[in-house]
């Protein structure tokens, strides 16, 4: 009997705690009209705010529940378009909690849980999309946002054909970090194809900001690698991060390696002047090799939800070589010769950078952001071109630095938000052209002051307008040029129906010459050509206007369309003229009168067909007009693309095809982009993701590029293709290990920097 009681005692001791009742903090979120707020983020912390007890996401009916023992807690509820809700509570049923809508943000909610705000689209990805995608890059391809083009196989992201600024929690990151982020960490995606006055100066055409879910203490290791099976093609990425209390430490490494041995070039050139006429025909193979390394150490300190400091130290290394061999038939002043050609070039760059950032949210909807960046650069470039008739060499040693800073202040006034900022950059570059006994030292000072206003006109209409003044000064020690230009943008949104919106955009942007195009240093390329910059080159101005239509039906069918035009006044371009004193045709730069391109774009598609298939087809018509003092050209072009994506559980497959290539007329140059073809399949198993990509499956010669010169002095037709990319199969693996708990990162939206080395290089 005693033994039986002992057994009962120990069973009760072990088992009873397992069945002990734990308290819960439960409730329901609703808006001001009593409608449920679904998919909101709920965080429960101790009364001191030091420890995270748990988190949850509200269901379709707005309900939530988090396990908690007896005590006092702070519950925080957040959801895009609503003001943050903070409640002091004890375990129990809190009933219905009301979230107040932000007057400035929520405008239109459409299919795929997409909100169209004043200056961006906000998307809450579906669970089946997150599960199948595995990685953020694949998820972005699924969303099919207006103007956003994602090529998973090529690891590329563009917005309206231009550069996209990539951010995680508002902090700018490289593509590798965003691409390999686990999709299930994403709370929402914020996207804009109108970067506004602030980012337009950087030449950006869009912004993608990934907002992560609330995270706790702990860390993670992410390793990614991909390699071709038959060609020297390797990419690698490694990220280790650890979050503790209010701090985060991250160490990141990125590798890029290419070794292509089959890169054919076919060049037909003519140089025409009454004093000298030259005709050339070249057949060359230009194999190249390069390797890049990027190291980044980063520390983030988030004192609270309002204050954050980030310090990062980065170093970039590039080593690149090119070795070409070929033949040339040349007729010069009526004399024809057959020559062999060899070229060897070597490039080595190093660019360390220190980036310091601080942000602070103040009472009364105010926010301050400060950013300071310092960069130092060393550059080495060597090029030797050898024909049977002679050798022509270039050797340039360069160094320099860039210091930049930005301060931004923003404040909300009811339905209106004002943002104003100041950017400044000082750039110094010194290049020693050893073989010419010449040293070029150039300084560029760039200041930019801007202001932007966003607001709500009515329940179905919003606006954004901004303007800025840009002051640029460039000096080479002898000559000095100063420019003052305006940059302005305006956007008007109208959304009369949940599934339909209409947006009008006008942008006016100055485009400033590079230091290399301004450099007065002359270099001889060979016995026919030479290059020199133009210190008197003026900035050009771009005016863009567009009307965007968006239709997004709850069934999954969608359509995007845009019509508009781009005008560039005083665009600068490379031009040839014959120099009798040097007996050479000189390449230099000058301003044209006008570059004008009206266009019409349309895309139709369907998302979630049979719950597992996305299909899209797009096409664009361009009419190019290019005018200068001595030329006038027009061209018409139609380009088209088709995309498909199939997903099921942890499996996804996709295809991207260029049906008709794009031909671009720029001044007196007509350029054809590649006929891109790519297929990929991806499968995710727990923490491991495997992807197989197939490039150019139906184009064995690889990516092909053509350039046609229309100049009366130097007409030409150049064709080259990267044959190594033909029928190229690439295998990639991504592995992520999380340990401990995770930590929520704050928001950084500034990113200064951008060193301009001003180096003039021989061909």
TORVEX-310282 format. One record per residue (C-alpha): residue in three letters; x, y, z. Coordinates in steps of 0.25 Angstrom, whole numbers, plus 2048, in hexadecimal, padded with zeros to 3 digits. Last residue first. Layout:
<atoms>
ALAXYZ;...
</atoms>
This chain:
<atoms>
UNK89A8CB6D5;UNK8A38D56DC;UNK89E8DA6EA;UNK89B8E86EF;UNK89A8E76FF;UNK8918F1706;UNK8918E8712;UNK8828EB716;UNK87F8E6724;UNK8718E4728;UNK86D8E7736;UNK8608E973D;UNK8558DF742;UNK8498E474A;UNK83D8DC74D;UNK8408D575A;UNK8358CE762;UNK8368C676E;UNK83A8B7770;UNK8328AD778;UNK83A8A377F;UNK83989477D;UNK839888787;UNK84487D789;UNK84A87777D;UNK84687876E;UNK84D870763;UNK84B874755;UNK85086D749;UNK84F87173A;UNK85486872E;UNK85586C720;UNK858864713;UNK85A86B706;UNK8588656F8;UNK85D86D6EC;UNK85786A6DE;UNK85E8766D9;UNK86487F6E4;UNK87287B6E0;UNK86F8816D2;UNK86F88F6D8;UNK86B8966CB;UNK8718A26C3;UNK86D8AA6B7;UNK8728B86B3;UNK86D8BF6A7;UNK8748CC6A4;UNK8738DB69E;UNK87E8E46A3;UNK87D8F269C;UNK86F8F1697;UNK86B8EC6A5;UNK8608E16A5;UNK8678D76AD;UNK8608C96AE;UNK8628C16BB;UNK85E8B26BC;UNK85D8A96C8;UNK85B89A6C9;UNK8598926D6;UNK85D8846D3;UNK86187E6C6;UNK8588716C9;UNK84B8796C9;UNK84086F6CD;UNK84486C6DB;UNK84A87A6DD;UNK84C8786EC;UNK84886C6F4;UNK84686E703;UNK84686370E;UNK84286771C;UNK84486072A;UNK83F866737;UNK843860744;UNK83D864752;UNK83185B751;UNK831855743;UNK82F860738;UNK82E85D729;UNK83286671E;UNK83086570F;UNK83586F705;UNK8348726F6;UNK83B87E6EF;UNK83B8856E1;UNK8408936DF;UNK8418986D1;UNK84C8A26D4;UNK84A8B16D2;UNK84C8B86C5;UNK8538C56C4;UNK8528D16BA;UNK85C8DC6BC;UNK85B8EA6B6;UNK8548F06C2;UNK84F8E46C9;UNK8458DB6C2;UNK8418CF6C9;UNK83D8C26C3;UNK8368B86CC;UNK8358AA6C9;UNK8288A26C5;UNK8238966CC;UNK82C8976D8;UNK82988B6E1;UNK8298896F0;UNK82587B6F5;UNK822877703;UNK82186B70C;UNK81D86A71B;UNK81D85F725;UNK81A860734;UNK80B85E734;UNK808860725;UNK80C86B71C;UNK80C86E70D;UNK81287B707;UNK8118806F9;UNK81688C6F2;UNK8158926E4;UNK81D89E6DE;UNK81A8A86D3;UNK8228B36CC;UNK81D8BC6C1;UNK8278C76BB;UNK8268D36B2;UNK8328DB6AE;UNK8358EA6AB;UNK8428F16A8;UNK8469006A6;UNK8559046A5;UNK85E90F6A4;UNK85A9196AF;UNK85390E6B6;UNK8469066B6;UNK8418F86BB;UNK8338F46BA;UNK82F8E66BF;UNK8218E06BE;UNK81F8D56C8;UNK8148CA6C9;UNK8148C16D5;UNK80F8B36D7;UNK80B8AA6E3;UNK80689C6E5;UNK8048966F3;UNK8008886F9;UNK800883707;UNK7FC87570B;UNK7F886E718;UNK7EB87171D;UNK7E486C710;UNK7E987A70B;UNK7EF881717;UNK7F388D710;UNK7EE891702;UNK7F589A6F7;UNK7F58A66EF;UNK7FF8B06EC;UNK7FF8BD6E4;UNK8098C86E1;UNK8088D46D7;UNK8148DD6D4;UNK8188EB6D0;UNK8278EC6CF;UNK82E8FA6CD;UNK83D8FC6CD;UNK84090B6CA;UNK84B9156C6;UNK85890D6C8;UNK8639106D2;UNK87190C6CF;UNK87B9016D3;UNK8888FD6CD;UNK88D8F26C4;UNK8998F76BB;UNK89C8F26AD;UNK8AB8F36AB;UNK8B58FB6A2;UNK8B99026AF;UNK8BA9106A9;UNK8AE90C69F;UNK8A59086AB;UNK8999016A4;UNK88C9016AC;UNK8848F66B4;UNK8798F86BE;UNK8758F26CC;UNK8688F76D2;UNK8629026DA;UNK8549056DB;UNK8519146DA;UNK8429126DC;UNK83D9046E0;UNK82E9016DD;UNK8278F46E2;UNK8198F26DE;UNK80C8EB6E3;UNK8028E06E3;UNK8018D56EE;UNK7F98C96EF;UNK7F78BE6F9;UNK7ED8B36F9;UNK7E98A8703;UNK7E189B704;UNK7E2895712;UNK7D3893714;UNK7D389F71E;UNK7D68A8712;UNK7E28B1711;UNK7E18BC707;UNK7ED8C7706;UNK7EE8D36FD;UNK7FA8DB6FD;UNK7FB8E96F5;UNK80A8ED6F3;UNK8128FA6F2;UNK8218FA6F2;UNK82A9076F0;UNK8399046F0;UNK84390F6F1;UNK85290F6EC;UNK85E9146F3;UNK86891C6EB;UNK8759176E5;UNK87F9226E5;UNK88A9196EB;UNK8899106DF;UNK8909036E0;UNK89B8FD6D7;UNK89C8F06CF;UNK8A58EB6C3;UNK8A38E36B7;UNK8AA8DE6AA;UNK8B88DA6AE;UNK8B38D46BB;UNK8AC8D96C8;UNK8B38E66CA;UNK8B08ED6D7;UNK8AD8FC6D9;UNK8AA9016E7;UNK8A090C6E8;UNK8979056F1;UNK8889096F0;UNK8838FB6EB;UNK88B8F46F6;UNK8868FD701;UNK8788F96FE;UNK86E9036F8;UNK861907700;UNK8539036FD;UNK84990D701;UNK83B907704;UNK82D90C701;UNK822902705;UNK813902702;UNK80A8F6706;UNK7FB8F3705;UNK7F58E770B;UNK7E88E0709;UNK7E28D5712;UNK7D98C9710;UNK7D58BD719;UNK7CF8C5725;UNK7C88CF71C;UNK7CA8DE71A;UNK7D98DE71D;UNK7E08EB719;UNK7EE8ED71B;UNK7F68FA718;UNK8058FB717;UNK80F906716;UNK81E907715;UNK828912714;UNK837914713;UNK83D921710;UNK84B92470B;UNK85792D710;UNK86492A708;UNK87292E70B;UNK87E92B703;UNK88D92D706;UNK89992C6FD;UNK8A792C701;UNK8A892370E;UNK89E919708;UNK89291F70E;UNK88391B70F;UNK878922716;UNK86A91D717;UNK85E92471E;UNK85191C71E;UNK844923722;UNK83791B726;UNK829919723;UNK81E910728;UNK80F90C726;UNK80790072B;UNK7F88FF729;UNK7EC8F772E;UNK7DE8F4728;UNK7D38EA72C;UNK7CF8EF73A;UNK7D38FD737;UNK7DF906735;UNK7E88FD73D;UNK7F790173F;UNK80590173C;UNK80F90D73B;UNK81E90C738;UNK82A91673A;UNK838916734;UNK84691B736;UNK85191572E;UNK86091872E;UNK86A911725;UNK879915726;UNK88290F71C;UNK89190F71C;UNK89B90B711;UNK8A9908711;UNK8AF903703;UNK8BE8FF702;UNK8C58FE6F5;UNK8D28F76F2;UNK8CB8F16E6;UNK8D08E36E9;UNK8CD8E46F8;UNK8BF8EA6F7;UNK8BE8EE706;UNK8AF8EF70B;UNK8AB8F8716;UNK89C8F871B;UNK895900726;UNK887900729;UNK87F909733;UNK870905734;UNK86590C73B;UNK85690973D;UNK84C911744;UNK83E90D747;UNK82F911749;UNK82390874B;UNK81590D74D;UNK809904750;UNK7FB90874E;UNK7ED902753;UNK7EF906761;UNK7FC90E761;UNK808904760;UNK816908762;UNK82390475B;UNK83290875C;UNK83D902754;UNK84C904755;UNK8568FF74B;UNK8658FE74B;UNK8708FB741;UNK87F8FA741;UNK8868F3735;UNK8948EF733;UNK89F8EE729;UNK8A98E5722;UNK8AE8E2714;UNK8B98DB70D;UNK8B78DB6FE;UNK8BF8D36F3;UNK8BB8D36E5;UNK8C28CD6D9;UNK8C28CD6CA;UNK8CB8C36C2;UNK8CE8C36B3;UNK8CB8BF6A5;UNK8C98B06A8;UNK8BF8B56B2;UNK8C18B56C1;UNK8B78BB6CB;UNK8BC8BC6DA;UNK8B38C16E5;UNK8B68C36F4;UNK8AD8C96FE;UNK8B08CA70D;UNK8A68D1717;UNK8A68D4725;UNK89A8DA72C;UNK8968E073A;UNK8888E173E;UNK8828E974A;UNK8738E974D;UNK86A8F1756;UNK85B8EF758;UNK8518F7761;UNK8428F4762;UNK8388FD76A;UNK8298F976C;UNK81D901771;UNK80F8FC773;UNK80C90577F;UNK8178FF788;UNK8248FB782;UNK8298EF77A;UNK8388EE77A;UNK8428E976F;UNK8518E776F;UNK85A8E2764;UNK8698E0762;UNK86F8DA756;UNK87E8D7754;UNK8838D3746;UNK88F8CB741;UNK8908CB731;UNK89B8C372B;UNK89D8C171C;UNK8A58B9713;UNK8A48B9704;UNK8AD8B26F9;UNK8AC8B36EA;UNK8B28AA6DF;UNK8AF8AC6D1;UNK8B58A56C4;UNK8B28A86B6;UNK8B78A16A9;UNK8B88A969D;UNK8B48A868E;UNK8B78B5686;UNK8B08BD67C;UNK8B58CB677;UNK8AA8D4671;UNK8AC8DF67C;UNK8AB8D5687;UNK8A58C7684;UNK8A58BE68F;UNK8A38AF691;UNK8A48AB69F;UNK8A689E6A6;UNK8A48996B4;UNK8A98976C2;UNK8A489C6CF;UNK8A889B6DD;UNK8A08A26E8;UNK8A38A36F7;UNK89B8A7703;UNK89E8A8712;UNK8938AF71B;UNK8938B172A;UNK8888B8732;UNK88A8BC741;UNK87F8BF74B;UNK87E8C5759;UNK8708C775E;UNK86A8CF769;UNK85B8D076C;UNK8548D8777;UNK8468D777B;UNK83C8DF783;UNK82C8DF783;UNK8298D0785;UNK8338D0790;UNK8428D1792;UNK8458C9785;UNK8548C7783;UNK8588C1776;UNK8668BC773;UNK86B8B8765;UNK8778B275F;UNK8778B1750;UNK8818A9747;UNK87F8A9738;UNK8888A172E;UNK8888A271F;UNK88F898715;UNK89189B706;UNK8958936FA;UNK8938976EB;UNK8948906DE;UNK89389A6D2;UNK8928926C5;UNK89589B6B9;UNK89089D6AA;UNK8938AB6A5;UNK8908B2699;UNK8958C0697;UNK8948CC68D;UNK89C8D968E;UNK89A8E6687;UNK8A38F2689;UNK8A4900684;UNK89690167F;UNK8918FA68B;UNK88A8ED68E;UNK88D8E2698;UNK8878D5696;UNK8858C969F;UNK8808BB69E;UNK8828B36AB;UNK87F8A46AE;UNK8818A06BC;UNK8818926C2;UNK88188F6D1;UNK8858816D4;UNK88F8806DF;UNK8868846EB;UNK88C8846F9;UNK88288B702;UNK88388C712;UNK87A89371C;UNK87B89272B;UNK874899736;UNK877899745;UNK86E89E750;UNK8718A075F;UNK8658A5768;UNK8648A9776;UNK8568AE77C;UNK8548B6789;UNK8498B9792;UNK8488AC799;UNK8508A2791;UNK84F8A0782;UNK85989777B;UNK85C89776C;UNK86588F762;UNK863891754;UNK86A889749;UNK86988B73A;UNK86F88472E;UNK86E88571E;UNK87687C715;UNK87687C705;UNK8828766FF;UNK87A86D6F5;UNK87585F6F4;UNK86D85C700;UNK86A86A704;UNK86B86E712;UNK86387371D;UNK86587672C;UNK85D87B738;UNK86087A747;UNK857881751;UNK85B880760;UNK85188576A;UNK85088B778;UNK84888D785;UNK84089778C;UNK832899787;UNK82C89D77A;UNK81F8A5776;UNK81C8A2767;UNK8258A875C;UNK8228B4753;UNK8288B2745;UNK82A8C073E;UNK82A8C072F;UNK82D8CE729;UNK82C8D271A;UNK8328D970F;UNK83F8DD715;UNK8488E870F;UNK84D8EC71C;UNK8468FA71B;UNK8398F371A;UNK83B8EE728;UNK8368FA730;UNK82D900725;UNK8248F4724;UNK8288E5722;UNK81C8E3719;UNK81B8D4716;UNK8198D1725;UNK8188C472D;UNK8168C173B;UNK8168B273E;UNK8108AC74B;UNK8138A4757;UNK81E89C751;UNK825892759;UNK81E886752;UNK82588B745;UNK83288774A;UNK83C892746;UNK84688D73B;UNK842897730;UNK8428A373A;UNK8508A073F;UNK85689D731;UNK84F8AA72B;UNK8578B3734;UNK8508BA740;UNK84A8C8742;UNK8438C9750;UNK8348CB750;UNK8318BE757;UNK8388B774C;UNK83B8C0740;UNK83E8BF731;UNK83F8CB728;UNK83B8C771A;UNK8438CB70E;UNK83C8CC700;UNK8348C46F7;UNK8278C96FC;UNK82B8C370A;UNK8378B9709;UNK83A8AD711;UNK8458A270D;UNK849895712;UNK84A88F704;UNK842883706;UNK83888B70F;UNK836896705;UNK82D8A070C;UNK8268AC705;UNK81F8B670D;UNK8178C1704;UNK80A8BE70B;UNK80B8B3715;UNK80B8A4711;UNK80B89E71F;UNK81089171B;UNK81E897716;UNK81F89D724;UNK81D89072B;UNK82888A723;UNK832894727;UNK82D893735;UNK831885737;UNK82987973B;UNK81F87C72F;UNK815870731;UNK812873740;UNK81288273E;UNK808881732;UNK7FF87773A;UNK7FF880746;UNK7FA88C73D;UNK80489873D;UNK7FF8A5744;UNK8028B0739;UNK8048BF73B;UNK8048C872E;UNK80B8D5730;UNK80A8E4730;UNK7FC8E8734;UNK7F88DA738;UNK7F38CE72F;UNK7F18C2739;UNK7F28B4733;UNK7EC8A873A;UNK7ED89F72E;UNK7E18A6728;UNK7DF8B572B;UNK7DF8BE737;UNK7DF8CD733;UNK7E28DA73B;UNK7E98D7748;UNK7F48E074B;UNK7F28EF74F;UNK7E68EE758;UNK7EC8E3760;UNK7E18DA764;UNK7DE8D8773;UNK7DF8CA779;UNK7D38C6783;UNK7D58BB78D;UNK7CA8B178E;UNK7CA8A979B;UNK7D68A97A4;UNK7D489A7A8;UNK7DE8977B3;UNK7EC8987B7;UNK7EF8A67BC;UNK7F08B37B3;UNK7F78C07AF;UNK7F28C27A1;UNK7FA8C8795;UNK7F48CA788;UNK7FD8CF77C;UNK7F58D8772;UNK7EF8D1766;UNK7F28D0757;UNK7FC8C4759;UNK7F98BC765;UNK7FE8BD773;UNK7F98B8781;UNK8018BA78E;UNK7FE8B379B;UNK8058B77A7;UNK8058AE7B3;UNK8018AC7C2;UNK80289F7C8;UNK7FC8917C9;UNK8028877BE;UNK80088A7B0;UNK7FC8827A3;UNK7F888B797;UNK7EA88B791;UNK7E5893785;UNK7D889777D;UNK7D78A0772;UNK7CC89776B;UNK7D6893760;UNK7E089076A;UNK7E9899772;UNK7F8896771;UNK7FF89277E;UNK80B896787;UNK811891795;UNK8168957A2;UNK82189E79D;UNK82A8A47A8;UNK82F8B27AB;UNK8228BA7AA;UNK8218BC7B9;UNK8138B87B9;UNK8178AB7B2;UNK8158AA7A3;UNK8098A479A;UNK80A8A778B;UNK7FE8A6782;UNK8008A8773;UNK7F38AA76A;UNK7EF89F761;UNK7E08A3761;UNK7DA8B0767;UNK7CC8AC769;UNK7C18B7766;UNK7BB8BE771;UNK7BA8CB76A;UNK7C68D2771;UNK7CF8C676E;UNK7CF8B8775;UNK7D98B077D;UNK7D48A4785;UNK7D889F793;UNK7E189579A;UNK7EC8967A5;UNK7ED8887AA;UNK7EF8817B7;UNK7F68737B8;UNK7EF8687BE;UNK7F785D7C4;UNK7F68507BC;UNK80584E7BA;UNK8078527C9;UNK7FF8467CD;UNK80783C7C6;UNK81483C7CD;UNK81083E7DC;UNK8038367DA;UNK80B82A7D4;UNK81582B7DF;UNK80A82B7EA;UNK8028207E4;UNK80F8177E3;UNK81281A7F2;UNK8038177F6;UNK8058097EF;UNK8128067F6;UNK80B809804;UNK800800800;
</atoms>
